[in-house]
Amino acid sequence: RRNRAVFLGEHHPDGRDHQLQASILRRLYAETKKGTPLAVGIEAVQQPFQPALDAYVAGALTEEELRSATEWEKRWYWSFGAYAPLFRTCRRLGVPLVALDIASEDRRAVERGGVAAVDPKKIGEYVPDGDAFDRFGGTRAYREYVAY
């Protein structure tokens, strides 16, 4: 069996959606064969702040310290509290949180000058497998996502 993923969307400000995500994660964790890796990707945290997520899940940061370390209010405008149930569940279960968003600085560079305005090394960090990225861009799932 190849690697598999479950994609859960949500309405960013709706705490009920995040509570549901946490509930689904608990169920997946309970039903997953021991030793099978699980991780939760989170769009709300930018990739440069991955060390803060790692420290939080490891128990080295409090929620307030995580909020501060990720510059939450500066870089994400939805309530930290809405996401807290998912963060807590990952910490309790030891499930890694993975920062998915690009840095604000790189987003602004793209907005001003297109992808060419971002250092190619940085692009390689965001998209380590360009061929796979291009293939995914041609899938029906991607087209439906973009059309939504």
PyMOL commands that set and color helices and strands:
alter all, ss='L'
color gray80, all
select helices_A, chain A and resi 15-31+47-57+63-69+72-75+80-93+104-113+115-117+120-126+130-137+140-147
alter helices_A, ss='H'
color red, helices_A
select strands_A, chain A and resi 40-46+97-101
alter strands_A, ss='S'
color yellow, strands_A
deselect
rebuild
show_as cartoon
